[in-house]
Amino acid sequence: VSEFDTLDEYKADIKAKLSETKQKQATTENENNVVEKVVGNATMELPEAMIDDQVENMVDNYSRRMRGQGLTMEQYFQFTGLTMDKMKEDLRPQAEKQIRTRLVLEAIVAQEGIQVDDEAVEEEVKKMAASYKLELEKMKEYMGEAELKRLKEDMAVQEAIDFLVAEAKLV
């Protein structure tokens, strides 16, 4: 019982989906490798407060995910034997890497004059609204101005990644 009339159609669909997934994974891996190389060549000093803030954001995000699964952070710490201090210490290198990556990509956005127009943002919000089965205006209302601005910045950063990948292929 499925949407397909024959077993061959079903197999072809599975094969196409697996191929698409592998292609997406390869693209993402390539993007990550190029960005990592560019970020690795960048030198910068990061203020400790900036790293601390990122660590706190990561802990907050992790806490929200745990609550979504019905666990409190205290329960998580009991199960894993971790402490908040140890968790923060473990997250610190990742937080620093995320900040470095974002700063380098934002610098590329500025240097290359990458801009995302409002129509592209609108199209992305439409896709998001469709995936949540919401009306466009309702989605915008839920997001608010700050989130829409962040989306626009994130889209510009993705364009910077696309630019770097294209440049890496030309070299």
Secondary structure, DSSP 8 states (H G I E B T S, - for coil): --S-SSHHHHHHHHHHHHHHHHHHHHHHHHHHHHHHHHHHH------HHHHHHHHHHHHHHHHHHHHHTT--HHHHHHHH---HHHHHHHHHHHHHHHHHHHHHHHHHHHHHT----HHHHHHHHHHHHHHTT--HHHHHHHHHHHHHHHHHHHHHHHHHHHHHHHHHHH-
